[in-house]
Amino acid sequence: MKVGILGGTFDPPHFAHREIAYRSLNQFNLDKVLFIPAGFSWQKDSPVSYEKRYEMTSLLIDNESKFEISDIENNQEEPTYTANTLKKLGLDKNCSFFILGADAALGIKSWHNYEILDNFVQFLIAPRRDIGTIQIEEHFPFDYYTISGKELDISSTEIRSLIINNKSLSEHLPENVIQFIQKESVY
């Protein structure tokens, strides 16, 4: 079974996350994509609880038969690291594909134990408008495949700003996630 792994803070999860997962499924003939919300992220500080980010991610992929969600990083006592998570998953590297955006790819050398990541997975990188192939090649230490398609420049930071300013979210989030955010006063 070929598995894509899409990790992130998902604060909040949005259409670009789902679109990158679809593209990965289709372009690399994956059997499923596993969404892994970060537990206690050591690089990003979020006031939103793991439980709420997990629930929003679950809503984002609701009714998608080839998408699953994992709570493997549900640990709020200590930071969660991608290298440790991939090791715990114990997947076959030949059938495992870690999905990340070009922005994350540029910063991968700041990740805890980044050097061992390619022991566990192959990499799929989604382009971003301001990040070209040359930049990725200069900064990304592993072989990778490019996820083709139009750049998706939706960011969770921008969405949180829209929420704070009471702007429409329908271009960025499915209705069930919007309703959850409003009902739970997430932001």
N, C-alpha and C positions, 0 to 999 in steps of 0.2 A: 504494500500500500504506500503510495506517494503522498506525503503529508507536508503542507505548508504551515509554517508557524509565524503568527503575527502577534508580536508582543507590543505592549505600549501602556502608557499611563491611562489612556482612554478617558480624558478629562475635558470634555466629553468625547465619546466615540462618534464618528460622523460618516457621511456618505463616502468620503475619499478612502477611509479605512475599508469599507465594504467593497468599493470599486477595485482597489488594489488586490483584494482577496479574490474577487471574480476574475480579474485579468490573470492572476497567478494560476488559478484553477484551469482556465482555458488555454493559456499559452504554454503551460508546462505539464499539462495533462495530470494534474494532481487529483487525488481521490477525495481529499478534504483539506480544509484550512482550520487550524486550531488557533483560536484567539486566546491570548494569555494576558489578562490585565495584571499590571505590575502590583506587587504587594506594597511593601515599604520601599519606594523608589529612592535610591541614594543620590540620584542626580536631579530629580524634580521634586519640589516641595508642593504638595497639594493638600488643601484643607478638606477636600472631598474624600470621604471614607472609601476604603476598599470595597465594602459592600455595595455602596451606591454606584461606584464605577463598574463593578462587576454586573450589577443589575442593568445599567444602561447599555453595556456591551451585549448582554444577553438579549435585550430588546432590539438592538441594532441588527442582530443576526437571526431574530425570530423567524421561524418558518423557512429557513434556508437549510435544506437537507445536507448540503456538503460543508456547512460551517458548524463548528463546535466551539464550546468555551471550556476553558480549564481553570480550576481554582488552585493550581499547583503553587502559586505565589501568595496564597492567602496566609501570610505571616506578618503580623504587624510589629513583632518584637525586635526584629533585626532587618537590615536591608536585604533585598532580594537582588541577586545578580544573574544575568542571562547565562553566563557560563555554568553556574550551579543548576539552574533550571534545565538547561539542555542536557546536562549530565544525568539529572534525575529522570528526565523523560526516557532516556535510554533508547532512542530511536536509531535506526540504521542510517548512517550518513548518506548512503547511496540513494535513499528514498526520502530524505528530509531536507526541506528548503526553508531557510529563514528569510522572511520577507521584511524589507526595511526601505524607508524612504532615503533619497540621496542625502538629505540633511543629516539623518542619523548615521549614514555610511561615512560621512566626513568626520564624524566625531567618535567613531568606534574605538580608536586607540585610547580614548579616555575611559573606556569601560573596564571594569574589574576583570582581570585575567583574560583580556580580549584575545591574547595570543593563542588560546586553546579552542576558541570558538569553532574553527574549521575542523576540529577533530570530530565534531558532532553533526554538522550540517553543511549544505551548500548554500549559496547566497543568491537571492533575487533582489535587485535594487530597482525601485520605482523612481523615475526622473522627477526633478523639481525644476521649475522655470529658470531659476538663477544658478543652477549647478550643472555644469557640463561634464561630459565624459572625462575630459582631461583632468578636471579637479578630482573626480572620483578616483581615477587611476593613480593620481599623486598621493592620495590620502588613505585609500582603502587597501589594506594589506593582503586581501585574499582574492582568488578568482571569483568571478560572479557572472550572472546572467542579468540582462536588462529586461525589465518588464516594459513592454512597448505600449504606446498609447499616449494620448494627450496628457500633459502635466496636470496634476491635481494639486492646486495650491490652497486647499482649505486647511486651516490650522485650528487646533483646539483653542489656542490663545485668542484668535480672532473671534471664534464662536463665543467664548466667555465674555468678550467685550460687547458683542451683539446682545447677549443676555442682560448684562449690566445696564446697557443703554436701551433696553426694552425694544429691540429691533426684531424683525421677522427672522425666524430660524428655518423656515420650510425649505430653503435651498440647500441647507447643510445637514439637517437632521430629519429622520423619519418622525412622523406624528407621534408614535408611541413613546419615543425618547423625549420629545418636547413635552408631552403630557406628564411624564415621570419627573422631569426637571421642575416643572411648574408645581405639581402636586407635592413633591418632597422639598420644595424650596432649596434645590441643590446649590444654586449660585446666588 
